[in-house]
Amino acid sequence: MSLGHLMHGKRHPDTPGVTIGTPHAYEIFGSLCFVGLRRRAFTRLAELSGAQAGDRVLDVGCGTGYLTRHMAAQVGRDGAVTGVDPSSPVLAYARRRKLRPGSAPCTYKEGIAESLDLPDASFDTVVTSLMLHHLPEELRAAALGEMCRVLRPGGRLLVVEFRPPKSAVGRHLVHGGAGHAMAHNRVDLLDGLIRDAGFEVRGGGDVRPWLTYVQAVRPAVAGDSVS
Ligand SMILES: C[S@@+](CC[C@H](N)C(=O)[O-])C[C@H]1O[C@@H](n2cnc3c(N)ncnc32)[C@H](O)[C@@H]1O
């Protein structure tokens, strides 16, 4: 049992995904793990998403809404941001958080990544951070397929994941603190999974201290231009 297991919530009847049940503990754990760099990292991720002022944004597996709120600041008051997560305690926490002045309104919905209850092509930008490793491997393709479906042609995807340390000692420490899924997260498989879901991969890299990201686009239909 790792420290991370203590934050896990009740299993949602519609998904085997591992949920977060204790939002306050998650926030404290998150802040400590980011060693003072959390705000800077997530501000950078919001920029890397490529979301523009006025965009409709979806955050899949939004948890306590930390990235959701950064996306709301990124797209501004003319945008709209939706966060989806199966855990009602994290959604309740996210709804109570204040937004920065000038941010887009945020709406939080209970739901699961592998079967999103959202219309086709209804978002300009989809982001997902630290969620895929909470799903069993066999559901990750379905989740990315759903992100492609709800994104408009030409829309952008940003997938963010935990980058495990290269050293065995480092992975051992992560195993004890956060569990197997993070310590052995196969981020090398992300590009292939994202392509197989129908996206064009456009870029990727690392954000300090522990994150890796992939930027992708849902191909535009013939005759449309991708901005
Ligand atoms: C490590 S947290 C990340 C939360 C947030 N995105 C962040 O970056 O802080 C993983 C989140 O994935 C959610 N989750 C688990 N299974 C899921 C599923 N099937 N669909 C969507 N989200 C899921 C959990 O409830 C949890 O809030």
The ligand as a Tripos MOL2 file, in Angstrom:
@<TRIPOS>MOLECULE
LIG
   27    29     1     0     0
SMALL
NO_CHARGES

@<TRIPOS>ATOM
      1 C1         -4.2150   11.9660  -10.4510 C.3       1 LIG1
      2 S1         -5.8290   12.5980  -10.6310 S.3       1 LIG1
      3 C2         -5.5470   13.9680  -11.7590 C.3       1 LIG1
      4 C3         -6.5260   15.0680  -11.5400 C.3       1 LIG1
      5 C4         -6.2420   16.3310  -12.3380 C.3       1 LIG1
      6 N1         -6.3940   16.1100  -13.7440 N.3       1 LIG1
      7 C5         -4.8800   16.8820  -12.0290 C.2       1 LIG1
      8 O1         -4.0470   17.0050  -12.9300 O.co2     1 LIG1
      9 O2         -4.6350   17.2080  -10.8420 O.co2     1 LIG1
     10 C6         -6.6200   11.4130  -11.6960 C.3       1 LIG1
     11 C7         -8.0930   11.6830  -11.8730 C.3       1 LIG1
     12 O3         -8.6460   10.7410  -12.8080 O.3       1 LIG1
     13 C8         -9.9460   10.4410  -12.3580 C.3       1 LIG1
     14 N2        -10.4510    9.2200  -13.0030 N.ar      1 LIG1
     15 C9        -10.3720    7.9300  -12.5980 C.ar      1 LIG1
     16 N3        -11.0210    7.1330  -13.4700 N.ar      1 LIG1
     17 C10       -11.5040    7.9260  -14.4480 C.ar      1 LIG1
     18 C11       -12.2810    7.6950  -15.6220 C.ar      1 LIG1
     19 N4        -12.6810    6.4570  -15.9540 N.pl3     1 LIG1
     20 N5        -12.6240    8.7450  -16.3800 N.ar      1 LIG1
     21 C12       -12.2240   10.0100  -16.0530 C.ar      1 LIG1
     22 N6        -11.4920   10.2870  -14.9550 N.ar      1 LIG1
     23 C13       -11.1340    9.2630  -14.1670 C.ar      1 LIG1
     24 C14        -9.8050   10.3420  -10.8450 C.3       1 LIG1
     25 O4        -11.0360   10.4440  -10.1420 O.3       1 LIG1
     26 C15        -8.8790   11.5120  -10.5730 C.3       1 LIG1
     27 O5         -9.5900   12.6990  -10.2800 O.3       1 LIG1
@<TRIPOS>BOND
     1     1     2 1
     2     2     3 1
     3     2    10 1
     4     3     4 1
     5     4     5 1
     6     5     6 1
     7     5     7 1
     8     7     8 2
     9     7     9 1
    10    10    11 1
    11    11    12 1
    12    11    26 1
    13    12    13 1
    14    13    14 1
    15    13    24 1
    16    14    15 ar
    17    14    23 ar
    18    15    16 ar
    19    16    17 ar
    20    17    18 ar
    21    17    23 ar
    22    18    19 1
    23    18    20 ar
    24    20    21 ar
    25    21    22 ar
    26    22    23 ar
    27    24    25 1
    28    24    26 1
    29    26    27 1
@<TRIPOS>SUBSTRUCTURE
     1 LIG1         1 GROUP 0 **** ****
